């Protein structure tokens, strides 16, 4: 029965609402613990009045400058290249060439909050892997010549481990670009980033700051080699790469549905179902899943089961009437739900954090496909197989007309 206390509700906490809104819009202004960093906030309003003392736990040389570079306006512009465009009036695909940070800034004019899925394969910061000497106002080739990065067109300055800023250079490059990438993503958008062992720990901390640790979706380990390494100089041979995934807003991503990978199974049609070949999956809920508990009776042998099931009793009865429930082992097994080959993608299953080369391809297969297309070997270094990219787009839950972005990071 209601009393006076039930009617005297607490007033709305507008301060909390405003802080939550601010964090949703600008997670980089908050610490890992979720506290607003007042100095970072002041730096936006009065950038010249704040000391550059670095205060976050995860700091590196040049971080503040990289952040300013990300949010400073660009004076660049996009120019349509008709001669190099292929079927420009018929295709929905665009290739834009330029210094990628500048291009990303320009894309925010038309694509802010519109990109469903981003995949990037950045430089892995292997010794000498890329040149880092950003100047965002000049064309990159003249700039590199002026600063000694290249001489007569030959690259002479790279990010090497002997450089005291080896990791800082890489983090500067990644930080500014990820900040802009986030602004391009839809509220239900996701990003996937490939990386190797050397920088995966730094990338995880960096992404926690840009996207918020609460939006971490998973860490995929992809076996990129199909053969076994045999390197006598190493204790552990490298056969896998890492792919980190973050959503822009985990709750928004869940609302539209998390993408599923194809179900595996042996398809056949032992009961001559008119809908064609089918496989099956357990109707019994797994030990780590919540389910609906009720009694199921097998009409073939009157055997009863009382378990936690994957759906409620009304759903079960509907599936049974539709000939979608089978009892394996000649009727002795627990019920399973049929799924047909034609609805395999609709059914789907949750992706795991281990992606094998048999399902998602490997580097050698991708290299061979590139050679067959271009007629030249090694036109790209370590290309990613289309099976891998398809899998990532699939679990992003991107639809036919959604926008998918891959921004190649310039490596010199």
VOSE-23357 format. One record per residue (C-alpha): residue number from 1; x, y, z. Coordinates in Angstrom, 1 decimal, decimal comma, always signed. Example, Ala and Ser with C-alpha at 12.3 -4.5 7.8 and 13.67 -1.06 7.14 Angstrom:
BEGIN
> 1 / +12,3 / -4,5 / +7,8
> 2 / +13,7 / -1,1 / +7,1
% end
This chain:
BEGIN
> 1 / +0,0 / +0,0 / +0,0
> 2 / +1,3 / +3,4 / -0,9
> 3 / +2,3 / +5,9 / +1,7
> 4 / +3,4 / +9,5 / +1,6
> 5 / +7,1 / +8,6 / +1,3
> 6 / +6,3 / +6,7 / -2,0
> 7 / +5,0 / +9,9 / -3,5
> 8 / +7,9 / +12,1 / -2,4
> 9 / +10,3 / +11,3 / -5,1
> 10 / +13,9 / +12,6 / -5,2
> 11 / +14,4 / +15,5 / -7,7
> 12 / +16,3 / +14,7 / -10,9
> 13 / +20,1 / +14,8 / -10,7
> 14 / +20,8 / +17,2 / -13,5
> 15 / +24,5 / +17,5 / -12,7
> 16 / +24,9 / +13,8 / -13,1
> 17 / +22,9 / +13,9 / -16,4
> 18 / +25,1 / +16,7 / -17,8
> 19 / +28,3 / +14,8 / -16,7
> 20 / +27,0 / +11,6 / -18,3
> 21 / +26,2 / +13,5 / -21,5
> 22 / +29,7 / +15,1 / -21,5
> 23 / +31,3 / +11,8 / -21,0
> 24 / +29,3 / +10,2 / -23,8
> 25 / +30,4 / +13,0 / -26,2
> 26 / +34,0 / +13,5 / -25,0
> 27 / +35,3 / +10,4 / -23,1
> 28 / +38,8 / +11,6 / -23,5
> 29 / +38,1 / +14,4 / -21,0
> 30 / +37,6 / +11,7 / -18,3
> 31 / +40,0 / +9,5 / -16,4
> 32 / +39,9 / +5,7 / -16,5
> 33 / +38,1 / +5,9 / -13,2
> 34 / +35,4 / +8,0 / -14,9
> 35 / +36,3 / +11,3 / -13,2
> 36 / +36,2 / +14,6 / -15,1
> 37 / +39,8 / +15,9 / -15,6
> 38 / +39,3 / +19,6 / -15,0
> 39 / +42,6 / +20,6 / -16,4
> 40 / +41,8 / +18,9 / -19,7
> 41 / +38,5 / +20,6 / -19,8
> 42 / +40,1 / +24,0 / -19,2
> 43 / +42,6 / +23,3 / -21,9
> 44 / +39,8 / +23,3 / -24,4
> 45 / +38,4 / +26,6 / -23,2
> 46 / +41,7 / +28,4 / -22,5
> 47 / +44,4 / +26,4 / -24,2
> 48 / +47,2 / +28,9 / -23,6
> 49 / +46,5 / +29,4 / -19,9
> 50 / +47,0 / +25,8 / -18,8
> 51 / +50,4 / +24,1 / -17,9
> 52 / +51,4 / +21,2 / -20,1
> 53 / +52,1 / +19,0 / -17,0
> 54 / +50,8 / +15,6 / -18,0
> 55 / +48,5 / +14,1 / -15,3
> 56 / +46,9 / +10,9 / -16,7
> 57 / +48,3 / +7,6 / -15,7
> 58 / +49,0 / +6,7 / -19,3
> 59 / +51,2 / +9,5 / -20,6
> 60 / +53,8 / +9,9 / -23,3
> 61 / +55,7 / +12,8 / -24,8
> 62 / +53,7 / +14,8 / -27,3
> 63 / +50,3 / +13,6 / -26,2
> 64 / +48,8 / +17,1 / -25,6
> 65 / +50,1 / +18,3 / -29,0
> 66 / +48,6 / +15,2 / -30,8
> 67 / +45,3 / +16,0 / -29,2
> 68 / +45,4 / +19,6 / -30,3
> 69 / +46,4 / +18,5 / -33,8
> 70 / +43,3 / +16,3 / -33,9
> 71 / +40,9 / +19,0 / -33,1
> 72 / +42,5 / +21,9 / -34,9
> 73 / +40,8 / +22,9 / -38,2
> 74 / +42,4 / +22,1 / -41,5
> 75 / +42,8 / +24,4 / -44,5
> 76 / +43,0 / +21,4 / -46,9
> 77 / +40,2 / +20,7 / -49,5
> 78 / +39,1 / +17,7 / -51,5
> 79 / +39,5 / +17,8 / -55,3
> 80 / +37,7 / +15,4 / -57,6
> 81 / +40,1 / +13,5 / -59,8
> 82 / +38,0 / +12,6 / -62,8
> 83 / +40,8 / +10,8 / -64,8
> 84 / +41,6 / +8,3 / -62,0
> 85 / +37,9 / +7,7 / -61,0
> 86 / +36,3 / +4,5 / -62,1
> 87 / +32,6 / +4,5 / -62,8
> 88 / +32,1 / +7,5 / -60,6
> 89 / +28,4 / +7,9 / -61,4
> 90 / +27,6 / +4,2 / -60,7
> 91 / +29,5 / +3,1 / -57,7
> 92 / +28,8 / +4,0 / -54,1
> 93 / +32,5 / +3,4 / -53,2
> 94 / +35,0 / +6,3 / -52,7
> 95 / +38,8 / +6,3 / -52,6
> 96 / +40,3 / +9,5 / -51,2
> 97 / +44,0 / +10,0 / -51,3
> 98 / +45,9 / +12,4 / -49,0
> 99 / +47,4 / +12,9 / -45,6
> 100 / +45,0 / +10,8 / -43,7
> 101 / +44,5 / +13,0 / -40,6
> 102 / +43,6 / +15,9 / -42,9
> 103 / +41,3 / +13,8 / -44,9
> 104 / +39,6 / +12,4 / -41,8
> 105 / +39,0 / +16,0 / -40,6
> 106 / +37,4 / +16,8 / -44,0
> 107 / +35,2 / +13,7 / -43,9
> 108 / +33,7 / +15,0 / -40,6
> 109 / +31,9 / +17,7 / -42,7
> 110 / +29,8 / +15,1 / -44,4
> 111 / +30,2 / +11,9 / -42,5
> 112 / +30,2 / +12,8 / -38,8
> 113 / +28,2 / +10,3 / -36,8
> 114 / +27,4 / +8,3 / -40,0
> 115 / +30,0 / +5,5 / -40,2
> 116 / +28,8 / +2,1 / -39,0
> 117 / +32,1 / +0,2 / -39,1
> 118 / +35,7 / +1,2 / -39,3
> 119 / +38,6 / -1,2 / -39,9
> 120 / +42,2 / -0,1 / -39,8
> 121 / +45,5 / -1,9 / -40,2
> 122 / +48,0 / +0,7 / -39,0
> 123 / +51,8 / +0,5 / -39,1
> 124 / +52,8 / -2,0 / -36,4
> 125 / +55,8 / +0,1 / -35,3
> 126 / +58,2 / -2,6 / -36,3
> 127 / +61,7 / -1,1 / -36,3
> 128 / +61,9 / +1,2 / -39,3
> 129 / +58,3 / +0,5 / -40,3
> 130 / +57,1 / +4,0 / -40,8
> 131 / +58,1 / +7,6 / -41,0
> 132 / +56,6 / +9,9 / -38,4
> 133 / +57,2 / +13,6 / -38,8
> 134 / +53,8 / +15,1 / -39,1
> 135 / +53,2 / +18,6 / -40,5
> 136 / +49,5 / +19,0 / -41,1
> 137 / +49,7 / +22,2 / -43,2
> 138 / +52,1 / +21,1 / -46,0
> 139 / +52,0 / +18,5 / -48,7
> 140 / +53,8 / +15,5 / -47,2
> 141 / +56,5 / +15,0 / -49,8
> 142 / +57,9 / +18,5 / -49,8
> 143 / +57,7 / +18,5 / -46,1
> 144 / +59,7 / +15,3 / -45,8
> 145 / +62,4 / +16,7 / -48,1
> 146 / +62,7 / +19,9 / -46,1
> 147 / +63,0 / +18,2 / -42,8
> 148 / +65,5 / +15,6 / -44,0
> 149 / +63,0 / +12,7 / -43,7
> 150 / +63,7 / +11,9 / -47,4
> 151 / +66,6 / +13,0 / -49,6
> 152 / +66,2 / +12,9 / -53,4
> 153 / +63,1 / +10,8 / -52,9
> 154 / +64,8 / +8,2 / -50,7
> 155 / +63,5 / +7,7 / -47,2
> 156 / +66,3 / +8,3 / -44,7
> 157 / +64,5 / +8,9 / -41,4
> 158 / +62,3 / +6,2 / -39,8
> 159 / +60,9 / +5,6 / -36,4
> 160 / +63,6 / +3,2 / -35,0
> 161 / +63,8 / +1,7 / -31,6
> 162 / +67,0 / +3,6 / -30,9
> 163 / +64,9 / +6,8 / -30,9
> 164 / +63,9 / +7,7 / -27,4
> 165 / +60,5 / +8,6 / -28,7
> 166 / +60,0 / +5,3 / -30,5
> 167 / +56,7 / +4,5 / -28,8
> 168 / +55,7 / +8,1 / -28,3
> 169 / +55,9 / +8,8 / -32,1
> 170 / +53,6 / +5,9 / -32,8
> 171 / +51,1 / +6,9 / -30,0
> 172 / +51,1 / +10,5 / -31,3
> 173 / +50,2 / +9,3 / -34,8
> 174 / +47,5 / +6,9 / -33,5
> 175 / +45,9 / +9,2 / -30,9
> 176 / +45,0 / +12,1 / -33,2
> 177 / +43,5 / +9,8 / -35,8
> 178 / +41,5 / +7,7 / -33,4
> 179 / +40,0 / +10,8 / -31,9
> 180 / +38,7 / +11,9 / -35,3
> 181 / +37,7 / +8,4 / -36,2
> 182 / +35,4 / +8,3 / -33,1
> 183 / +33,6 / +11,5 / -34,3
> 184 / +32,8 / +9,8 / -37,6
> 185 / +31,2 / +6,8 / -36,0
> 186 / +27,5 / +6,4 / -35,5
> 187 / +26,3 / +6,0 / -31,9
> 188 / +25,9 / +2,2 / -32,7
> 189 / +29,2 / +2,1 / -34,7
> 190 / +32,2 / -0,1 / -34,0
> 191 / +35,9 / +0,0 / -34,9
> 192 / +38,4 / -2,8 / -35,4
> 193 / +42,1 / -2,3 / -35,2
> 194 / +44,8 / -4,8 / -36,2
> 195 / +48,0 / -4,8 / -34,3
> 196 / +50,9 / -7,1 / -33,3
> 197 / +52,5 / -8,0 / -30,0
> 198 / +54,8 / -4,9 / -29,8
> 199 / +52,1 / -2,2 / -29,4
> 200 / +49,0 / -4,1 / -28,4
> 201 / +49,3 / -3,1 / -24,7
> 202 / +49,7 / +0,5 / -25,6
> 203 / +46,9 / +0,4 / -28,1
> 204 / +44,5 / -1,1 / -25,5
> 205 / +45,2 / +1,8 / -23,1
> 206 / +45,0 / +4,3 / -25,9
> 207 / +41,6 / +3,0 / -27,0
> 208 / +40,4 / +3,0 / -23,4
> 209 / +41,1 / +6,7 / -23,3
> 210 / +39,5 / +7,5 / -26,7
> 211 / +36,4 / +5,3 / -26,6
> 212 / +36,1 / +4,6 / -22,9
> 213 / +37,0 / +1,2 / -21,3
> 214 / +33,2 / +0,5 / -20,9
> 215 / +33,0 / +0,4 / -24,7
> 216 / +35,6 / -2,3 / -25,1
> 217 / +34,0 / -5,1 / -27,2
> 218 / +36,7 / -7,7 / -27,4
> 219 / +40,2 / -8,8 / -28,3
> 220 / +40,3 / -11,1 / -31,3
> 221 / +43,3 / -13,3 / -31,8
> 222 / +43,5 / -14,2 / -35,5
> 223 / +45,9 / -16,9 / -36,7
> 224 / +47,4 / -15,2 / -39,7
> 225 / +49,7 / -18,1 / -40,6
> 226 / +48,6 / -21,5 / -41,9
> 227 / +51,9 / -23,2 / -41,3
> 228 / +54,0 / -23,8 / -38,2
> 229 / +57,0 / -21,5 / -37,7
> 230 / +60,4 / -23,0 / -37,2
> 231 / +62,7 / -20,2 / -35,9
> 232 / +65,5 / -21,5 / -33,8
> 233 / +66,2 / -18,0 / -32,4
> 234 / +62,8 / -17,7 / -30,8
> 235 / +61,2 / -19,4 / -27,9
> 236 / +57,7 / -18,6 / -29,1
> 237 / +56,9 / -18,4 / -32,8
> 238 / +54,4 / -15,7 / -33,9
> 239 / +51,5 / -17,1 / -35,7
> 240 / +48,7 / -14,8 / -34,5
> 241 / +47,9 / -11,1 / -34,7
> 242 / +45,5 / -9,0 / -32,5
> 243 / +42,4 / -7,2 / -33,4
> 244 / +40,9 / -4,8 / -30,8
> 245 / +37,3 / -3,8 / -31,1
> 246 / +35,5 / -0,9 / -29,5
> 247 / +32,0 / +0,4 / -29,9
> 248 / +31,2 / +4,1 / -29,7
> 249 / +28,4 / +3,4 / -27,3
> 250 / +28,0 / -0,2 / -26,1
> 251 / +24,4 / +0,3 / -25,2
> 252 / +23,5 / +1,8 / -28,5
> 253 / +25,3 / -1,0 / -30,3
> 254 / +23,3 / -3,6 / -28,3
> 255 / +20,0 / -1,9 / -29,2
> 256 / +20,4 / -2,5 / -32,9
> 257 / +21,7 / -6,0 / -32,4
> 258 / +25,2 / -7,4 / -32,2
> 259 / +26,3 / -9,1 / -35,4
> 260 / +26,7 / -12,9 / -35,5
> 261 / +29,0 / -15,2 / -37,3
> 262 / +27,7 / -18,0 / -39,4
> 263 / +26,7 / -21,1 / -37,5
> 264 / +28,7 / -24,2 / -38,2
> 265 / +27,1 / -27,6 / -38,6
> 266 / +26,7 / -30,6 / -40,8
> 267 / +23,6 / -30,0 / -42,9
> 268 / +21,4 / -32,9 / -44,1
> 269 / +17,7 / -33,7 / -44,4
> 270 / +17,0 / -37,0 / -42,8
> 271 / +13,3 / -36,3 / -42,4
> 272 / +12,8 / -34,9 / -45,9
> 273 / +11,7 / -31,5 / -44,6
> 274 / +10,3 / -29,5 / -47,5
> 275 / +12,5 / -26,5 / -46,4
> 276 / +15,6 / -28,3 / -47,3
> 277 / +18,8 / -29,3 / -45,5
> 278 / +19,2 / -28,4 / -41,8
> 279 / +21,4 / -28,7 / -38,8
> 280 / +20,5 / -28,3 / -35,1
> 281 / +21,6 / -26,5 / -32,0
> 282 / +20,7 / -27,3 / -28,3
> 283 / +17,4 / -26,0 / -27,0
> 284 / +18,8 / -26,5 / -23,5
> 285 / +20,4 / -23,4 / -22,0
> 286 / +24,1 / -23,5 / -21,3
> 287 / +25,3 / -23,3 / -17,7
> 288 / +26,4 / -19,7 / -18,1
> 289 / +23,1 / -18,6 / -19,8
> 290 / +19,8 / -17,7 / -18,2
> 291 / +16,8 / -19,6 / -19,5
> 292 / +13,1 / -20,4 / -18,9
> 293 / +12,4 / -23,5 / -16,8
> 294 / +9,6 / -25,9 / -17,6
> 295 / +8,9 / -29,5 / -18,4
> 296 / +9,3 / -30,9 / -22,0
> 297 / +7,8 / -34,2 / -22,8
> 298 / +8,9 / -36,3 / -25,7
> 299 / +5,8 / -37,7 / -27,4
> 300 / +7,8 / -40,5 / -29,0
> 301 / +8,7 / -42,2 / -25,8
> 302 / +7,0 / -40,2 / -23,0
> 303 / +10,3 / -39,2 / -21,6
> 304 / +10,2 / -35,9 / -19,7
> 305 / +12,9 / -33,3 / -19,2
> 306 / +12,9 / -30,4 / -16,7
> 307 / +15,7 / -27,9 / -17,5
> 308 / +16,4 / -24,3 / -18,2
> 309 / +15,6 / -23,8 / -21,9
> 310 / +16,6 / -21,2 / -24,5
> 311 / +13,1 / -19,9 / -24,9
> 312 / +9,8 / -19,7 / -23,1
> 313 / +7,2 / -22,5 / -23,2
> 314 / +5,0 / -20,8 / -25,8
> 315 / +8,0 / -20,4 / -28,1
> 316 / +8,9 / -24,0 / -27,7
> 317 / +5,3 / -25,1 / -28,6
> 318 / +5,4 / -22,9 / -31,6
> 319 / +8,7 / -24,5 / -32,8
> 320 / +7,4 / -28,0 / -32,1
> 321 / +4,3 / -27,3 / -34,2
> 322 / +6,5 / -26,0 / -37,0
> 323 / +8,6 / -29,2 / -37,0
> 324 / +11,6 / -27,4 / -35,8
> 325 / +12,3 / -29,5 / -32,6
> 326 / +14,1 / -32,8 / -32,9
> 327 / +15,1 / -35,3 / -30,2
> 328 / +18,5 / -36,9 / -31,2
> 329 / +19,8 / -40,3 / -30,4
> 330 / +16,7 / -42,0 / -31,5
> 331 / +14,5 / -39,9 / -29,2
> 332 / +16,7 / -40,4 / -26,1
> 333 / +18,5 / -37,0 / -26,4
> 334 / +17,4 / -33,6 / -25,1
> 335 / +15,5 / -31,5 / -27,6
> 336 / +17,4 / -29,4 / -30,2
> 337 / +16,2 / -26,6 / -32,5
> 338 / +16,5 / -27,0 / -36,3
> 339 / +18,0 / -24,3 / -38,4
> 340 / +18,0 / -24,5 / -42,2
> 341 / +20,8 / -23,8 / -44,6
> 342 / +19,0 / -20,9 / -46,2
> 343 / +18,6 / -19,1 / -42,8
> 344 / +22,1 / -19,7 / -41,6
> 345 / +23,1 / -16,0 / -41,5
> 346 / +19,8 / -15,1 / -39,8
> 347 / +20,5 / -17,6 / -37,0
> 348 / +24,2 / -17,0 / -36,5
> 349 / +26,2 / -17,3 / -33,3
> 350 / +28,3 / -15,2 / -31,1
> 351 / +31,9 / -14,7 / -32,3
> 352 / +34,7 / -16,0 / -30,1
> 353 / +38,0 / -14,3 / -29,5
> 354 / +39,9 / -16,9 / -31,4
> 355 / +39,7 / -16,8 / -35,2
> 356 / +41,3 / -19,6 / -37,1
> 357 / +43,0 / -19,4 / -40,5
> 358 / +40,7 / -22,1 / -41,8
> 359 / +37,6 / -19,9 / -41,3
> 360 / +39,0 / -16,4 / -41,7
> 361 / +41,9 / -16,8 / -44,1
> 362 / +45,6 / -16,2 / -43,7
> 363 / +48,3 / -13,9 / -45,1
> 364 / +49,7 / -16,3 / -47,7
> 365 / +46,2 / -16,9 / -49,2
> 366 / +45,7 / -13,1 / -49,3
> 367 / +49,1 / -12,6 / -51,0
> 368 / +48,2 / -15,2 / -53,6
> 369 / +44,9 / -13,5 / -54,3
> 370 / +46,6 / -10,1 / -54,7
> 371 / +49,1 / -11,7 / -57,1
> 372 / +46,3 / -13,2 / -59,2
> 373 / +44,5 / -9,8 / -59,4
> 374 / +47,5 / -7,5 / -60,1
> 375 / +49,9 / -10,0 / -61,7
> 376 / +52,7 / -8,8 / -59,4
> 377 / +53,9 / -10,5 / -56,2
> 378 / +54,0 / -8,6 / -52,9
> 379 / +52,3 / -5,5 / -54,2
> 380 / +51,0 / -5,1 / -50,6
> 381 / +52,9 / -6,2 / -47,5
> 382 / +50,9 / -8,6 / -45,3
> 383 / +47,5 / -8,0 / -46,9
> 384 / +44,4 / -9,1 / -45,0
> 385 / +42,2 / -11,9 / -46,5
> 386 / +38,7 / -11,0 / -47,5
> 387 / +37,4 / -13,8 / -45,2
> 388 / +38,7 / -11,8 / -42,2
> 389 / +37,3 / -8,5 / -43,4
> 390 / +33,9 / -10,2 / -44,1
> 391 / +33,9 / -11,6 / -40,6
> 392 / +34,6 / -8,2 / -39,0
> 393 / +31,9 / -6,5 / -41,0
> 394 / +29,5 / -9,3 / -40,2
> 395 / +29,9 / -8,9 / -36,4
> 396 / +29,6 / -5,2 / -36,7
> 397 / +26,1 / -5,9 / -37,9
> 398 / +26,5 / -3,5 / -40,9
> 399 / +23,7 / -3,6 / -43,4
> 400 / +23,7 / -3,1 / -47,1
> 401 / +23,5 / +0,7 / -47,2
> 402 / +25,7 / +1,3 / -44,1
> 403 / +29,0 / +3,2 / -44,4
> 404 / +32,2 / +1,3 / -43,8
> 405 / +35,5 / +3,1 / -43,6
> 406 / +39,1 / +1,9 / -43,9
> 407 / +41,7 / +4,7 / -43,6
> 408 / +45,1 / +3,6 / -44,6
> 409 / +47,8 / +5,2 / -42,3
> 410 / +50,6 / +6,6 / -44,4
> 411 / +53,9 / +4,9 / -43,8
> 412 / +56,1 / +6,9 / -46,0
% end
